[in-house]
Amino acid sequence: MTDRYAVISSDGHAGAELYEYRDYLASQWHDDFDAWAPTYVNPFADLLAETAYRSWDSTRRLEETEADGIVAEVLFPNTVPPFFSEGNLVALPPTAEDYDRRWAGLQAHNRWSADFCDAAPGRRSAVVQVFVNRIEDAVAEVRWAREAFPLLAGVLLPSVPPNSGLPGLWEPHYDPLWRVCEELDVPIQVHGGGGLPDYGDHEAARAMMLIELPWFAHRPVWHLIFSGVLERFPALRVVLTEQGVAWLPRGLETLDWFYRRMTLPEAAEAKFFGAVAAGLSMTPTEYFHRNFWLGASFLRPSEAPLRHDIGIDRIMWGADYPHSEGSYGFTTEALRAAFGGVAEDEARRMIETNAADFFGFDLDLLRPIADRIGPEVDEVAKVLVPDDYPPESTCNAFDKAQVLRAW
């Protein structure tokens, strides 16, 4: 075994500079874009800072991620696509009136992403974006993406918040999307921030959003399990990214409890709520271990000991570059915080081989890069105690108040 890790980040974020998207829009939208873009005011401080280039400057991004020991990345969106008010990770679904324009904006991002990945062959795998208002559009985009990307990390499950007017994920409306993803082996990606409702403008709204943000991202787990989606599409692969992992042992135990109550003869839960459970052939925990993986962004020291409960083969470490809560500048320290004292074969799976196997990265291609820039195995093995956490970093991995979050 080599003495350096080939670090594959399962969670990075990228997107074009606003005006760069114009070249990727269908020409029929150019006039609309020319009228919209000069009036758009970006609300995100990180996209206005002098480091905003990290989202779109391929050369500088490679320089910075290599300096941090990362050889390859899975890329989620980061910037604001044409005709959006905010990034699609947290945006509300389009209305019937603005669907066509916003759909054109998403397609522009997807096509930019293909070129951005081509600029670093074998080292970037993008997550494409869709809407589900017109499911046939989503299906067609998945088919296009399967052909356009040599490495396709998946399709981002778009926001389906409560009372949005969209069908719930448990409804047959989505079956064509699940079917094409299973057919083409395209993973469903569920990223933290998805599924949020409109919180309004009250001063407390941002706090409520932060506190509830993980829970809304967790909801697709029980929606896909209890609705029978994973029974009908058993080969569908789902990745939960930047949602933490501490909630899972108790969360799966809770879902198993609901399942048992729904299938217990004469129990109230079975009489009034258990019709769908009768059609399931496994427990929620069993579905989870068959169909779900984790993009474990900046895995916390409190979470790493749970790896055996969750499944070492399901965990894929992520840096969350270029976000401030990510590990940039201190990735070796973040790996030490999570994997110090962990057996090398276990750490290697969570740092490199799980992601390589899942997303199709070629470790033979990446190994020479890792041999040059990767963190040393012996260094990562050293436990990083809280007193040695880098004080300059705002990464969650270095939060001295390490807890097992309930959600």
Secondary structure as UniProt FT lines:
FT   STRAND          7..14
FT   HELIX           18..24
FT   HELIX           27..29
FT   HELIX           30..36
FT   HELIX           37..39
FT   HELIX           45..47
FT   TURN            50..51
FT   HELIX           52..55
FT   HELIX           58..67
FT   TURN            68..69
FT   STRAND          70..77
FT   TURN            82..83
FT   TURN            88..90
FT   TURN            96..98
FT   HELIX           99..118
FT   TURN            121..123
FT   STRAND          124..129
FT   HELIX           135..148
FT   STRAND          152..156
FT   TURN            162..163
FT   TURN            169..170
FT   HELIX           172..174
FT   HELIX           175..184
FT   STRAND          188..191
FT   TURN            192..195
FT   TURN            203..204
FT   HELIX           205..226
FT   TURN            227..228
FT   HELIX           229..232
FT   TURN            234..235
FT   STRAND          238..241
FT   HELIX           247..262
FT   TURN            265..266
FT   HELIX           268..273
FT   HELIX           276..279
FT   HELIX           284..291
FT   STRAND          292..297
FT   TURN            301..303
FT   HELIX           304..306
FT   HELIX           307..310
FT   HELIX           312..314
FT   STRAND          315..318
FT   TURN            324..325
FT   TURN            328..329
FT   HELIX           331..339
FT   TURN            340..341
FT   HELIX           344..348
FT   HELIX           349..353
FT   HELIX           354..359
FT   HELIX           363..373
FT   HELIX           377..380
FT   HELIX           386..388
FT   TURN            391..392
FT   HELIX           396..398
//
